[in-house]
Amino acid sequence: MKKLAGGFALCVLGVVATVTYWEWPPQDVLSFGTFIVLALTLIILVCYAYDTNSIARITRDRWAREGVLSAVHSMELIGKKGEAGRTLFRIHNPSNLVLRASVACNFRVYGEPVDPGTAYNGQDAWLVFPQEMNQGWFEIESLLNKKGKTVASMIAESTPANRTDQFTMLLELEFWDELGARRKLPARARYFDFDRWAWIPHITETRLS
């Protein structure tokens, strides 16, 4: 686009220079002056169009960066130890773009997968409007029941040896916006500590040599 605008401006200047060379001194000063003014106006309009296009492209790129890069999620466990273990899951979109998110929790009870439903297994997309936060929730008790377990039984079975394997999550998040930009976060492993009654994230990962 820059080369095209520059080439067009040079062509107009070339035409002006040629006309000036052959028509100098001008017989009709008014017509010649009008021609010069129109030629310069045309060059200015081309430069303005190029600048406007550049600004629009920069703005679009900035929106794309702000869209998927600024999206964040959070988890909050509410209630007391021994209750259902309701966990609030939030996605915050501080950008000016409509954002969608795929949330796959990959829950496991003693290594056995548990399906939490379409909102948390990656099948359905979360729709988050600009400057908004979406909040959902799931309950540990309900997930454990699918494997014949309860919160009370997991607390009773909890030991230092099995604490990190009783109930686990491998969270996979992917965001995309209305401009087509996408961002997939690295999978984040967590386990639920029934003794401390808290979600514990793994803060390190194995480095590949």
C-alpha positions, 0 to 999 in steps of 0.5 A: 500500500505504501509503495502504491501510494508513493508511486501514484504521487510520483506519477502525479508530480511527473505529470505536473512537471511535464505540463509545466515544462511544456506550458511555461510561461502559461497563457492562461494563469488561472487555468494553470493555477487551478491545475496545480492546485488540483494536482496537489490536492490529489496527492494530499488525498492519496497520502491521507488515504494511506495514513487512514489505512495505516491507522485502521490497520494499527488499531485492528492489530491493537484490538487483536492483541488486547482481545485474546492476550488480556483475557484472564480466568480465575477459580474460587472455592466457596463454602466450608470443608466437608460441604459440596465444594462449589468452585466458581469459575470466571472468565474476564474480558477487559477488551473491546472485542467479543471473546469466546473461550473453550474450557476443558477441565479434564477432571480425574478421580484416582486417575479415572476421567470424569465428564463435567458437562459440555461447559467444562469439557471443551464442547461448548464455547463460553461467550464473553462480551466486551468489558464483561466477566462470565461466571459459572460453577461446578461442585466437587461432590457431584463430580465425585458421585459419578465415580461412586465417591463422596467428599466425606469418603475422600476426606477419610481416604486422604493421606500424604501419599495419595493427596495429589492423586485423589481428585485432579484437574488438567485445565486447557483454555483457548480464547478467540475473538471476533477478528479471528485471533486465537490464543491457547494457553499451556495446560495447567495441572491442579489437584484438590487437597481434601485435607487443606480443602483447597485447589493446589496448582502445579507451578512448575513443568518438566522441561524437555531437553 
